[in-house]
Amino acid sequence: MKNLIVNADDLGWTGGVNRGIGEAHRRGLVTSTSLLANGRAFEAGVAVCRDNPGLGIGVHLNLSDGPPTAEANSVRGLLNSAAQLEGGPESWLVRIAARKLSTEEVEREWDAQISKIKRAGVSPTHLDGHKHVHMLPGLFEVALRLARKHGIAAIRIAHEESTLRALLSAGSEQPARVLLKQGVQARGLKLLARDARELAERAGIVAADYFCGIAQTGVMTQEGVVRLLEALPEGTTEFMCHPGYLDEELQASATRLQASRQMELEILTDTAIRKLVARRGIRLINYGFLAQSA
């Protein structure tokens, strides 16, 4: 059986992102999303969850953007001078290597993020990470502990399968440097947490068999998605995406993913793509289904 989880990251980022994710679920392939507890449009994101009961909802663990969810004084080492979370995975990796990152503070902040989402009435199906920060050394173990604490049965393992990455790259007209950079990031994540699957199995937390979407973040093409669907492997694959509407709020936000979100929305809701899924006998599921069948 070929199962496909299509997860839309960044629910709660802006109103336009929320609307796009909801539409990509109702009219398209999206089966799952992950919610930012400290997103500026969090409450509207919760409404998307409530209005779409078939949509799996994960927690998008965040160290890179926005205000902390925990009490600021308790996670001071994670904050910049403006008391905001800031920094990509590269900067956090440097701090881990220099032993200048408190995993206790990370656990406190992520615990607060999960708790806030649960208090809003959402039952998370899985955990994943904003900019894949949960895959960094030492932080994946934190995520697993929190999954067990909160009864969350699944986690994203962001090990992008190279054959799937090659399929998704079809039709891309982006500069080679963009594709190279994101391909290197995908390979780097795989090396940094190469024991992630073993750790998850030991903790009793399930994951998809395959994962893809890192290298094509912001550069998705219809041709690439078609090729992915035509050659999808047996088992369960997670395909990460970032649909949304380009509104003023998104344009003013600190993300490079702008017009690309609307392009992804168009691809994911395309009638021909939906027909291809049906013709290939691909079963669209979310992480909740995966956990139940484990």
ZIGIFEN-V103429 format. One record per run of one state. SS is the DSSP state (hx for helix, st for strand, lp for the rest). FROM is the first residue (numbers start at 0). LEN is the number of residues. If there is no record, write none. Layout:
BEGIN
<<SS FROM LEN> <SS FROM LEN>>
END
This chain:
BEGIN
<<lp 0 1> <st 1 10> <lp 11 3> <hx 14 12> <lp 26 5> <st 31 4> <lp 35 6> <hx 41 10> <lp 51 4> <st 55 6> <lp 61 5> <st 66 1> <lp 67 4> <hx 71 7> <st 78 1> <lp 79 4> <st 83 2> <lp 85 3> <hx 88 9> <lp 97 5> <hx 102 17> <lp 119 6> <st 125 4> <hx 129 6> <lp 135 3> <hx 138 11> <lp 149 4> <st 153 2> <lp 155 4> <st 159 1> <lp 160 1> <hx 161 7> <lp 168 7> <hx 175 17> <lp 192 3> <hx 195 8> <lp 203 2> <st 205 1> <lp 206 3> <st 209 3> <lp 212 9> <hx 221 9> <lp 230 4> <st 234 7> <lp 241 6> <hx 247 4> <lp 251 7> <hx 258 10> <lp 268 2> <hx 270 9> <lp 279 3> <st 282 2> <lp 284 2> <hx 286 7> <lp 293 1>>
END
